[in-house]
């Protein structure tokens, strides 16, 4: 299925962009072949590791795949836009107008440059983003409480140990009260990723580092990854909660498993179990990788839900498409009655399509305010 779907942009580019170019056929065939190889990147990922979610190539090859495939997709979009603009002329003249070669060259160069820029934005260590969230009933002792959210790191052959070390160093320097990891820490099994994730063990916060799984943990050995989480010093909130105390009062940090659990025979997310026994009236911070169930959390009395998963849509213009699979929640802060939902753009990105244009990665410091 991936092979067919990802081949469609390539086919469009070959027929509508490459074929009309005033080049020798040998060069056009060579270009088409290069783009075809790039379009089947996920097939090569499967061949390298057995999973489309874990490319095990050298980092530079993964970057090259993403740049060329991204350029192919962008060029297909440009070509569709050009064809739409040309439709009125085609209706009058009975055929699409001849497009000057210079226009096609401009399209090609623009697509490649945008793709290269998009990949560079995807793989950089993200900038800090500060967010303030007002919480009804938050005790005065927690006014100004700082939560550092890390999510969707996708540590892999693209987001390597060196990248993880830089993220950890930047995170620790922010002096957060608590750190939360809201899923998709990795792409790959423990054997392949053990060295790459090792820097995570250095994360430090006064009230600990708490974590939940995302859907990608279930694509590999979920149980082994949860044990690895604990070995790295992250305490898991798998349909349970903890209380954090200050000056004799407490807030609740709860977490649920991911919806992908149902496809692998593991415990599905259970909000009721996660909140069972929580002090009545306490402010509740819920960690849920996917934002789609936010309304249920709001109805259950959750104060703040922190999610990831969407990567912010990755590219401006894709938000409406991503929203369809996430009940309208894609990026940023949303209000659902008295509950605030924050959907993080992600610290990293799935290496299968590592492209960001206008939707930057973020290292997110959330400050709670009493109202």
Beta strands, then each sheet from edge to edge (+ up, - down):
strand 1: 127-135
strand 2: 146-150
strand 3: 178-182
strand 4: 209-212
strand 5: 235-236
strand 6: 240-246
strand 7: 249-255
strand 8: 284-287
strand 9: 304-307
strand 10: 332-336
strand 11: 339-343
strand 12: 362-370
sheet 1: 1+ 12+ 2- 3- 4- 5-
sheet 2: 6+ 7- 8- 9- 11- 10+
end
